Amino acid sequence: MFRGKKYKESAKLVEKTTLYDATDAFGLVIGAAKAKFDETVELHIKLGVDSRHADQQVRGAIVLPHGTGKARRVLVFCKEERVQESLDAGADYAGGQELVDRIQKENFFDYDVVVATPDMMGIVGRLGKILGPKGLMPTPKAGTVTANIAQAITEIKAGKIEYRLDKTNIIHCPIGKVSFGAEKLTDNYNALVQAVIRAKPAAAKGQYIRSCVTASTMGPGVKINALKQL
């Protein structure tokens, strides 16, 4: 894989085999971020579970203490009488069948999170094959299927993120921007890792957190000693 000059220079700052304390790790990530834009900082947590088994799934949502640094667009599926309530709470789009039609016919995806009231899941369920692969399908576990629309929108706008395993048993989540500084990134990291630990399935055996790596959008990965959280 071709690596640019800036990446190679940044990679020299990181010892590949070292497990860093969280604050030190984020300090390195910030120091290695050379892009001209405010890079997103991501966390990648590999777990000792098998996502192929239903009783070993790890999924949930959490409001990060300092948010993600990204404005998130919210689409709400609700009955007509709750559309204005949704918009007043900060939703970018709100409606019912007309939004389903727009998604199906126009490939409308100008939003980051989808919320639905329970009484709308009958029609929203038809979009499973479209929204599911994009990670946009509302679910009770993520708090995006709820009768309390205003609270859900407020939390999402404040920095609520969903975490879940991919097929390789890794959780990938944004936890802020380089401009946050090491202290705020560490706070967000601690909140996310503790949430993942609380979500440990009863069926999980052996070491739960296998590895934890952070990196900015264009920077090298830095390994974190996540065992300190256990």
C-alpha positions in Angstrom: 0.0 0.0 0.0 1.3 3.4 -1.0 1.8 5.8 1.9 2.4 9.5 1.5 5.3 11.5 2.9 3.3 13.0 5.7 2.0 9.6 6.8 5.5 8.2 6.9 6.7 11.1 9.0 3.8 10.7 11.4 4.3 7.0 11.7 7.8 7.5 13.0 6.3 9.1 16.1 4.5 5.8 17.1 6.1 2.7 18.5 4.1 -0.1 16.8 4.4 -2.6 19.6 3.8 -0.2 22.5 0.5 -0.2 24.4 0.0 3.5 25.4 -2.0 5.0 28.2 -5.1 6.6 26.7 -4.0 10.3 27.2 -0.5 9.6 25.8 -2.1 7.8 22.8 -4.3 10.7 22.0 -1.4 13.1 22.4 0.4 11.0 19.7 -2.7 11.0 17.4 -2.9 14.8 17.7 0.8 15.2 17.0 0.6 12.9 14.0 -2.4 14.6 12.4 -1.0 16.6 9.5 -4.0 17.1 7.3 -5.2 20.7 6.5 -8.7 19.9 7.9 -9.8 18.9 11.5 -9.4 15.2 11.3 -11.9 12.8 13.0 -10.4 10.6 15.7 -11.8 7.0 15.6 -11.6 4.1 18.0 -11.4 0.5 16.9 -12.0 -2.1 19.6 -11.6 -5.8 18.8 -13.6 -8.1 21.1 -13.2 -11.7 22.1 -16.7 -12.7 21.0 -18.2 -14.3 17.9 -20.7 -12.0 16.1 -22.1 -15.0 14.2 -23.9 -16.0 17.4 -27.0 -14.1 18.6 -26.0 -14.4 22.2 -22.6 -12.8 21.6 -23.8 -9.6 19.9 -22.5 -6.3 21.4 -24.6 -3.3 20.5 -25.8 -0.2 22.1 -25.6 3.6 22.1 -24.1 6.3 24.3 -24.0 10.1 24.5 -20.3 11.0 24.5 -19.4 13.6 27.2 -18.0 16.0 24.6 -19.9 14.9 21.5 -18.3 13.9 18.2 -17.6 17.4 16.8 -19.9 16.6 13.8 -23.3 18.0 13.2 -25.6 15.1 12.6 -28.7 15.2 10.4 -31.7 13.4 11.8 -34.7 12.0 9.9 -37.8 11.0 11.9 -40.6 8.7 10.8 -43.7 9.7 12.7 -47.5 10.2 12.3 -48.5 13.5 10.7 -49.6 15.0 14.1 -46.1 14.6 15.4 -44.2 16.1 12.5 -44.1 19.6 13.8 -43.0 18.3 17.3 -40.1 16.5 15.6 -39.0 19.6 13.6 -39.3 21.8 16.7 -37.0 19.4 18.5 -34.3 19.7 15.9 -35.1 17.0 13.3 -33.9 17.8 9.8 -36.7 15.8 8.2 -39.9 14.3 9.5 -42.8 12.5 8.0 -44.3 9.1 7.1 -45.1 7.3 3.8 -43.8 10.2 1.7 -40.3 9.8 3.2 -40.5 6.0 2.6 -41.4 6.7 -1.1 -38.6 9.2 -1.4 -36.0 6.8 0.0 -37.2 3.9 -2.3 -37.6 5.9 -5.5 -35.0 8.7 -5.2 -32.2 7.1 -3.1 -32.7 9.8 -0.6 -29.9 9.6 2.1 -29.2 13.2 3.1 -29.2 12.3 6.8 -27.0 10.5 9.4 -29.5 9.0 11.8 -33.0 7.7 11.5 -35.5 7.8 14.4 -38.9 6.2 14.3 -41.9 6.0 16.7 -43.0 2.5 17.5 -46.3 2.9 15.5 -44.3 3.6 12.3 -42.2 0.5 12.3 -44.8 -1.3 10.2 -43.9 0.9 7.2 -40.3 1.6 8.2 -39.7 -2.2 8.2 -40.1 -2.2 4.4 -36.8 -0.2 4.2 -34.8 -2.8 6.1 -32.8 -3.9 3.0 -32.1 -0.3 2.1 -31.3 1.2 5.5 -29.8 -1.8 7.2 -26.6 -2.1 5.1 -26.0 1.6 5.6 -26.4 1.3 9.4 -29.4 3.6 9.4 -32.2 1.2 10.4 -33.8 2.4 13.7 -33.7 -0.1 16.6 -34.8 -0.1 20.2 -31.3 -1.1 21.4 -29.9 2.1 19.9 -32.7 4.2 21.3 -33.8 5.2 17.8 -37.2 3.4 18.0 -39.0 5.5 20.7 -42.1 7.4 21.5 -40.0 10.2 23.1 -38.9 11.8 19.9 -37.7 15.1 21.4 -35.3 13.3 23.8 -33.9 11.0 21.1 -33.2 14.0 18.8 -31.6 16.0 21.6 -29.3 13.2 22.5 -28.3 12.5 18.9 -27.6 16.2 18.3 -25.5 16.3 21.5 -23.2 13.5 20.3 -25.0 10.2 20.8 -23.3 7.4 18.9 -24.2 3.8 18.3 -21.6 1.1 18.7 -21.9 -2.5 17.3 -19.8 -5.3 16.1 -18.9 -5.8 12.5 -18.4 -9.2 10.9 -14.8 -9.3 12.1 -15.8 -8.7 15.8 -14.5 -5.1 15.8 -16.4 -2.0 16.9 -15.5 1.2 15.0 -16.6 4.5 16.4 -15.8 8.2 16.0 -15.0 9.8 19.3 -14.2 13.4 18.4 -11.9 15.6 16.4 -8.2 16.3 16.7 -9.1 19.9 17.8 -10.7 18.4 21.0 -7.3 17.9 22.6 -6.1 14.8 24.5 -8.2 15.4 27.6 -11.6 15.5 25.9 -10.7 12.6 23.6 -9.7 10.6 26.7 -13.1 11.4 28.4 -15.0 10.2 25.3 -12.8 7.1 25.0 -13.4 6.2 28.7 -17.2 6.6 28.3 -17.3 4.4 25.2 -15.1 1.7 26.5 -17.0 1.5 29.8 -20.2 1.2 27.8 -18.8 -1.6 25.8 -17.6 -3.4 28.9 -21.1 -3.0 30.5 -22.5 -4.6 27.3 -20.4 -7.7 27.6 -22.5 -10.8 26.7 -22.9 -13.5 29.3 -21.8 -16.0 26.7 -18.5 -14.3 26.1 -15.5 -16.4 27.3 -11.9 -15.5 27.8 -10.4 -12.1 27.2 -13.1 -9.7 26.3 -11.2 -6.7 24.9 -8.5 -8.1 22.6 -7.1 -4.9 21.3 -7.9 -1.2 21.1 -6.5 1.2 18.4 -7.1 4.8 17.8 -6.2 6.9 14.7 -7.1 10.2 13.0 -8.6 10.2 9.5 -5.2 10.4 7.8 -2.9 9.3 10.6 -1.3 6.1 11.8 -2.9 3.7 14.4 -1.9 4.0 18.0 -2.5 1.0 20.4 -4.1 1.8 23.7 -3.7 -0.3 26.9 -7.5 -0.9 27.3 -6.9 -3.6 29.9 -6.7 -0.8 32.5 -10.4 -0.4 32.0 -11.2 -3.9 33.1 
